[in-house]
């Protein structure tokens, strides 16, 4: 018999803030930009990804989303996404039709 995990709303929200780098701003730098975009930042409203980066990392500029460590691509439901450049293969493979795999 297994024991069911019981979590409070507060625990769940705290976890989500921490893993999405929203409880404390990351220091300035390339690693922080990659961390901020680890799961992709939706950019469906122009520069929404920049707002997400600013919320997660210190000392950002209006062009932070254009940093070479980040790339922009089509995401699910035909929205623009900003992702870490080193994760481009993972994000773009999922956008190809299954017939091309």
N, C-alpha and C positions, 0 to 999 in steps of 0.2 A: 504494500500500500504506500502510495506517495503522499507527501504533504503538499498542499496547495500553497503557493506563494501569495502572500497578502501584502499589497502595497497601498499606501495612502496617496491621495492626489498630490499632496505636497512632495512626497518622495519621487513621484513620477516627474513632476515639473522640475524639481531640482536636478534630477538626472538629465533631462532634456536640455536644460540651461547649460549644464557643465559640458556635455559632449558636443554641443553646438557652439561652444566658446562664447556664451552669452552672460555668464555669471561674472567674468572678469576679462577685461580687454587684453588681447595678446600684445606682446611687444612689437615694435616696428620691425619689419624684415620679411624676406622672401618666405621663410618657413611659416611665418604667421599667415601669410596670404594663402599658402597651400593648405594649411590647417583650416582656415576659414572656409575654403571651397572644397573640403574633402568629400562632401556628398553632393556637390553642385549647388550653385546659387541661381535661383530663377531670376531671369532678366527680362520677363515678358513686358513689363513697363520699362521703357528705356531708362537705364542706369539703376534699376532696382537692385542689381547685384552690387553696385557701388555702395548703396545704403547698407546692405548686409555686411559688406567688408568693413565699412566704417563702424558698424555696431560691434564688430568682433575684434578689430585690430586698431592699435593706437597709431597716431601720426600718418593717417591716410591722406591721399590727395584726390582731387576729382578724377585723375587718370589712373588710380590704383588698379582698376579692373583691367587695364591694358598692359599690366606688368607681364614680362616675358614668361613668368612662371605660371600664368593663367591663360586659358584659351576660351573662346566663346563658340558654342555649337548649338544645334537644334536639339532640344530635349523632348521628353514625353509631351504629347498633346500639342506639338509644334510650337513650343515656347523656347525662347533663347535661354541658354544656361551658360554660366561661367564655371569652369572646373579647373582643377590643377592640370597643367600641361602634361605632367607625367601620367595622369590618369585618363588621358584622351582616348587611348585604345579601349579601355573598359567601357567608357561612356558611349563612344561612337559605335562599337560593335553591336550594342543593344539597339541601335537605331536602324540597322540594316535589315532588309526583308529576310525572312528565314530562308528563302530560296537561294540567297547568296552565301550562306554559311557553308 
